[in-house]
Every structure is written in structure tokens, then in C-alpha cells.
């Protein structure tokens, strides 16, 4: 996707609907207009201050004492009483753990996660990722599937996570369904009936996590075992609720968002002339392509913060308690940082300056694993499926949640 054609009029930012089809299918004209006209813009429809310039987004992320993460996982659409009752019956509770934790318990919990997703562990996991990717592509061949999202991109991260974290006894499809339901319930705009359906699934997910954490059945040395053994700053063993909250976030980030990244990476590589054949044979190109997709079209498009005190940001005075929406997607296309940002250029010199994984205290601890999975997935698919081309349609579905965006179909056909 590119910015509007030269001479095209900019959209009216006062008419922006963050869940609308116009924004979901082509957000770039809107993001450009925000950067140009009002880099810190109050959106009355959402009640959020939209922060769209790279330097302002980075400043917020690097100032955790001024901008708190407390609202990072709040439900975007208010949950009615009936939905809250369904969640309460499941014992649903998400105390501050990782992305929404600004307390002194965060560093220790983060260390538990980073130990399991550090560079050494990820490097050791590459053969596992390659094996699982090949197994899935065998299934794609056998089934004749034409959709690389549902048959490959969506499934691979879930199987990798289950293998790395020692998850057993639950079908892959169930974990995917639970994870996707959680994203839609907390970051979507579902109607009341849909909220109830999603709440039932999220409740099932939370019950399973609680049983897994509290049941004492975690494999020794596994991520869950490490969480249950973790000590808080006051020396107490981590409570079950907080351990479950940490697992909840890790499972969603490790499954859904990585699957969304892989889908976007595949779609862009198939759409770029000559790229599909090149990534199958050129060393390092798959990884560079993943990096450029992360800059231009990351799956995590926004993140939220609350001002801890009155602050000035981008020339705008914000009161204490202002809710901010950091436009991560827009920051990667800021021409002040990236030359010709609309061009996909995997060899641009500052390719890793993007903020797709955040920066600072709350930078995504699974960034290395996500990058590696996406690169392995792209190279394997291009190598195993050399004679396919992308089938596009104007009605191709897109995931359009407040903080998550990706194609929900990557249709291919043999050439």
C-alpha cells in the first residue's frame, strides 16, 4: 500500500473512524494527514489522543514515569454487565503483569520472559521452527489449500509456542480460537451478542491457563514452571492470578500477532515482482524483508498510554490522565526518519529504527522469536511453493482492531 497519489486531497482527520473500512484497508493517507496536520490529535470518537510522529511516539515509550502503561489492555469497547458476569464466572482477572505493568514487579517478571526468548534460545529453536514449517507445508500440499493464512501463517506460531513452552493436551485450533477471541473482545468493537460469545471463549482460555498454572503439571524447566517459581520483590512466590496474566499476554503475542506478521510478510513478498523467488535463494533476504514489513506494516499498529502528570508533547499540552494512542504503524512511515517510506526497500540503511516492537522498558521480549519465525516461514514457503502467485480481490478481509491489523486471507494459485 502506498500514500495517496500526488495531488490527491488529504482526508478529513475529524472524520476518522479507527474501526472504519477506509482506515482498516488503507490507513496511510489518514496517518500522513495526522502527521502533517495534527501530530498529537484528540479523537472525540474514541476519547484518545492520537500520537503519529516517530519522535513523539518514541519519546512517550522512553518516558515510562510520565506515560503509564496502565490502560494497555483495557477493553476498547465497554463490557456490559452480562459480559462481566460471564468473565466473573470463569474467574477472569488480569492484574498488572507485563504490557500493563508499571509497578516494581515488572522488571522481575520481564526477566522470566526474556530468559525464554533470548537470542540463544531462539537460535536453538530454528531447527524446530524449520521442521514445523515443513510439516505444515506438507499438509498444504496434501490438502490443496489455497489460503496460506489459515493453513500456514496462523498455525505455525501456535505450534512453535506449544513446543517451546511445553504446552500439551489442547488442540492447536482451540488455542488459536481462544487467542483471537481475546484480541477481538479487548481491542475490537463487537456488538453485545458478539461480546457474549467472545467472553465465553475468553473465559475458557482463562480457566485453562489457571488450571495449567495452578495444577502443578507444568513441565520442569518450562515457561509456566519458571513463572510459578518466580519471587516478587518482597520475596513472595508469584500469585496464580499474576502468573496467569503473564501467560495470557505471552500466549496471545506469541500466537496471534506473530501469525499476523507472517501473513503480512507472505502477502507483501508475493505482491512484489521477483521477491518470492529471491527470498528462497538469497541469504539474508528473508530476514531483511521481514524487517521492512515490520517498519511499513507491523501487526501491532498502536499501543496505549496514560499521562501520569500534565505534560507537553509535540507542542500540545496534555492533562494528567489523558489517554494516548501511539500510532506505531504511522511512525514507520514518517519521512523525517525513513526516506521514501512508501517504498518497500529491504536494504535501507536504517531498517531497524522502526518501533514495531516498541522501545525502552516495555519493548516486546519476543521480538527475536517473531522475527525468526517470520523469516523461516517466508523462506520455507517460497522454497516449497515456487510456482504460486497471489490472488487478490477488493473484498479480501482484513483484521481491523484498535491495535492489530493484518490480512485474514492470503490466497494463492499455481502459475
ZAMARGU-4260 file (C-alpha; in steps of 0.2 Angstrom, whole numbers, plus 5000, padded with zeros to 4 digits):
<rodrens>
0) 5000/5000/5000 | 5006/5017/4996 | 5002/5035/5001 | 4989/5045/4991 | 4994/5049/4973
5) 5002/5066/4970 | 4989/5079/4970 | 4976/5069/4979 | 4967/5078/4993 | 4971/5073/5011
10) 4957/5065/5021 | 4947/5075/5034 | 4955/5069/5051 | 4940/5075/5060 | 4930/5061/5051
15) 4942/5047/5055 | 4935/5031/5061 | 4948/5020/5068 | 4937/5004/5065 | 4931/5010/5048
20) 4934/5001/5032 | 4943/5016/5025 | 4956/5016/5039 | 4957/4997/5040 | 4960/4994/5022
25) 4971/5009/5018 | 4977/5018/5034 | 4992/5028/5026 | 4983/5043/5019 | 4975/5046/5036
30) 4992/5043/5045 | 5000/5055/5034 | 4987/5068/5037 | 4988/5066/5055 | 5007/5069/5055
35) 5005/5084/5044 | 4991/5092/5052 | 4990/5087/5070 | 5004/5075/5076 | 4995/5075/5093
40) 4977/5075/5089 | 4962/5072/5100 | 4950/5060/5093 | 4932/5063/5100 | 4925/5047/5094
45) 4937/5036/5104 | 4942/5049/5118 | 4960/5046/5113 | 4975/5057/5109 | 4982/5050/5093
50) 5001/5052/5093 | 5008/5049/5075 | 5025/5056/5073 | 5040/5045/5076 | 5049/5056/5088
55) 5034/5059/5098 | 5030/5040/5099 | 5047/5036/5104 | 5048/5050/5117 | 5032/5043/5125
60) 5039/5025/5125 | 5055/5031/5133 | 5047/5041/5147 | 5038/5027/5157 | 5037/5039/5173
65) 5027/5052/5163 | 5017/5040/5152 | 5010/5025/5161 | 5005/5008/5153 | 4990/5005/5165
70) 4977/5006/5150 | 4987/4995/5138 | 4975/4980/5140 | 4959/4989/5144 | 4944/4984/5134
75) 4941/4997/5120 | 4923/4993/5119 | 4915/4994/5137 | 4910/4977/5143 | 4891/4977/5148
80) 4886/4968/5164 | 4881/4952/5156 | 4899/4950/5148 | 4907/4954/5165 | 4896/4941/5173
85) 4902/4928/5161 | 4920/4933/5164 | 4917/4933/5183 | 4910/4915/5182 | 4926/4910/5174
90) 4937/4918/5187 | 4944/4930/5174 | 4956/4943/5182 | 4971/4951/5174 | 4982/4960/5187
95) 4997/4970/5180 | 5010/4958/5174 | 5019/4963/5158 | 5012/4976/5145 | 5001/4984/5158
100) 5013/4984/5172 | 5021/5000/5178 | 5025/4994/5196 | 5041/4987/5203 | 5036/4969/5200
105) 5038/4972/5181 | 5057/4970/5179 | 5057/4953/5188 | 5043/4946/5178 | 5050/4953/5162
110) 5067/4944/5165 | 5057/4927/5167 | 5050/4931/5149 | 5066/4937/5141 | 5076/4922/5148
115) 5064/4911/5137 | 5065/4921/5122 | 5083/4927/5122 | 5094/4926/5106 | 5102/4909/5111
120) 5086/4900/5114 | 5079/4907/5098 | 5094/4901/5088 | 5092/4884/5096 | 5074/4884/5091
125) 5077/4887/5072 | 5078/4868/5068 | 5061/4866/5077 | 5053/4881/5068 | 5060/4874/5051
130) 5053/4856/5055 | 5036/4863/5060 | 5036/4874/5044 | 5040/4860/5033 | 5027/4849/5041
135) 5013/4862/5038 | 5019/4865/5020 | 5017/4846/5018 | 4999/4847/5024 | 4996/4862/5012
140) 5002/4851/4998 | 4992/4837/5003 | 4976/4847/5006 | 4977/4858/4991 | 4974/4873/5002
145) 4974/4890/4993 | 4974/4900/5008 | 4991/4902/5016 | 4984/4912/5031 | 4973/4898/5038
150) 4984/4883/5033 | 5001/4890/5037 | 5004/4908/5044 | 4991/4907/5058 | 4996/4889/5063
155) 5015/4889/5063 | 5017/4901/5078 | 5005/4892/5088 | 5014/4875/5086 | 5031/4883/5089
160) 5024/4891/5105 | 5017/4875/5111 | 5033/4866/5108 | 5044/4879/5116 | 5033/4882/5131
165) 5029/4863/5134 | 5010/4865/5131 | 5001/4849/5129 | 4983/4842/5129 | 4975/4856/5120
170) 4972/4857/5101 | 4981/4870/5091 | 4964/4876/5084 | 4957/4879/5101 | 4972/4889/5106
175) 4970/4900/5091 | 4952/4902/5093 | 4955/4907/5112 | 4968/4919/5107 | 4959/4928/5093
180) 4943/4929/5104 | 4954/4938/5117 | 4960/4951/5104 | 4943/4955/5097 | 4935/4956/5115
185) 4948/4968/5121 | 4953/4978/5106 | 4938/4976/5094 | 4921/4984/5093 | 4910/4969/5094
190) 4891/4971/5097 | 4883/4965/5113 | 4879/4947/5107 | 4896/4945/5099 | 4904/4951/5116
195) 4895/4937/5125 | 4901/4924/5113 | 4919/4931/5114 | 4918/4931/5133 | 4913/4913/5134
200) 4929/4909/5124 | 4940/4920/5134 | 4933/4913/5150 | 4938/4895/5143 | 4955/4901/5139
205) 4957/4909/5157 | 4951/4893/5165 | 4963/4883/5155 | 4978/4894/5159 | 4973/4894/5178
210) 4972/4875/5178 | 4989/4874/5169 | 4997/4886/5181 | 4989/4881/5197 | 4989/4862/5193
215) 5007/4859/5196 | 5008/4849/5180 | 5020/4861/5171 | 5035/4853/5163 | 5051/4856/5173
220) 5061/4870/5165 | 5046/4876/5156 | 5040/4894/5155 | 5025/4890/5166 | 5036/4882/5179
225) 5048/4897/5179 | 5033/4909/5182 | 5027/4898/5197 | 5044/4898/5204 | 5047/4917/5202
230) 5049/4928/5218 | 5042/4945/5219 | 5052/4960/5225 | 5046/4956/5243 | 5052/4938/5242
235) 5034/4930/5240 | 5031/4917/5227 | 5021/4924/5212 | 5002/4923/5214 | 4992/4912/5202
240) 4982/4927/5195 | 4998/4937/5190 | 5006/4921/5183 | 4990/4918/5173 | 4990/4936/5167
245) 5008/4935/5161 | 5004/4919/5152 | 4989/4927/5144 | 4999/4941/5136 | 5013/4929/5131
250) 5002/4917/5123 | 4992/4930/5113 | 5008/4939/5107 | 5017/4923/5103 | 5002/4916/5093
255) 4990/4929/5085 | 5002/4944/5082 | 5016/4933/5075 | 5004/4924/5064 | 4998/4941/5058
260) 5016/4946/5054 | 5019/4930/5044 | 5003/4933/5034 | 5008/4951/5030 | 5026/4946/5026
265) 5020/4932/5014 | 5007/4944/5006 | 5020/4958/5003 | 5033/4945/4996 | 5020/4938/4984
270) 5015/4955/4978 | 5032/4962/4975 | 5038/4957/4957 | 5053/4945/4959 | 5053/4944/4978
275) 5046/4927/4980 | 5059/4918/4970 | 5073/4929/4978 | 5069/4925/4996 | 5070/4907/4993
280) 5088/4908/4987 | 5097/4924/4993 | 5105/4923/5010 | 5098/4935/5022 | 5085/4942/5011
285) 5070/4934/5020 | 5076/4942/5037 | 5078/4959/5028 | 5061/4958/5020 | 5053/4954/5037
290) 5061/4969/5044 | 5055/4981/5031 | 5037/4974/5033 | 5039/4977/5052 | 5043/4995/5048
295) 5029/4998/5035 | 5015/4987/5040 | 5018/4979/5058 | 5004/4968/5065 | 5003/4979/5081
300) 4998/4995/5074 | 4995/5005/5090 | 4998/5005/5109 | 4990/5015/5123 | 4997/5025/5137
305) 4990/5037/5151 | 4999/5053/5156 | 5005/5052/5174 | 5005/5071/5176 | 5002/5086/5165
310) 5015/5085/5150 | 5019/5094/5134 | 5020/5083/5119 | 5023/5088/5101 | 5019/5106/5106
315) 5002/5101/5114 | 4998/5102/5132 | 4991/5086/5139 | 4982/5085/5156 | 4985/5071/5169
320) 4975/5056/5165 | 4975/5059/5146 | 4973/5043/5136 | 4986/5041/5122 | 4985/5030/5106
325) 5003/5028/5099 | 5002/5026/5081 | 5016/5013/5078 | 5010/5010/5061 | 5012/5028/5056
330) 5029/5030/5065 | 5036/5018/5052 | 5031/5029/5038 | 5037/5045/5045 | 5048/5054/5031
335) 5058/5063/5044 | 5066/5046/5048 | 5063/5035/5033 | 5067/5041/5015 | 5053/5036/5003
340) 5043/5027/5016 | 5030/5021/5004 | 5043/5010/4995 | 5047/4993/5001 | 5066/4993/5002
345) 5074/4978/5012 | 5091/4985/5011 | 5088/5003/5018 | 5102/5008/5030 | 5091/5012/5045
350) 5079/4997/5043 | 5079/4993/5061 | 5075/5010/5068 | 5056/5006/5067 | 5046/5005/5083
355) 5036/4989/5078 | 5041/4981/5094 | 5041/4996/5105 | 5057/5003/5113 | 5063/5005/5131
360) 5056/4997/5147 | 5041/4988/5138 | 5049/4983/5122 | 5042/4966/5116 | 5053/4952/5124
365) 5048/4940/5110 | 5054/4951/5096 | 5069/4940/5091 | 5057/4924/5090 | 5044/4934/5080
370) 5057/4940/5068 | 5065/4922/5066 | 5048/4913/5064 | 5043/4925/5050 | 5059/4924/5041
375) 5059/4905/5042 | 5041/4904/5037 | 5044/4916/5022 | 5060/4906/5016 | 5051/4889/5018
380) 5035/4894/5009 | 5045/4902/4994 | 5056/4887/4993 | 5042/4874/4994 | 5029/4884/4984
385) 5039/4891/4970 | 5025/4891/4957 | 5012/4901/4965 | 5005/4919/4963 | 4995/4930/4974
390) 4976/4931/4971 | 4969/4947/4977 | 4951/4954/4977 | 4944/4970/4983 | 4934/4961/4997
395) 4949/4952/5004 | 4946/4953/5023 | 4957/4962/5035 | 4958/4961/5053 | 4954/4979/5059
400) 4956/4980/5078 | 4962/4996/5088 | 4979/4989/5090 | 4980/4974/5077 | 4979/4974/5058
405) 4983/4960/5046 | 4976/4951/5031 | 4964/4937/5036 | 4967/4928/5019 | 4982/4925/5008
410) 4975/4917/4993 | 4987/4909/4980 | 4985/4899/4964 | 4998/4889/4954 | 5005/4898/4939
</rodrens>
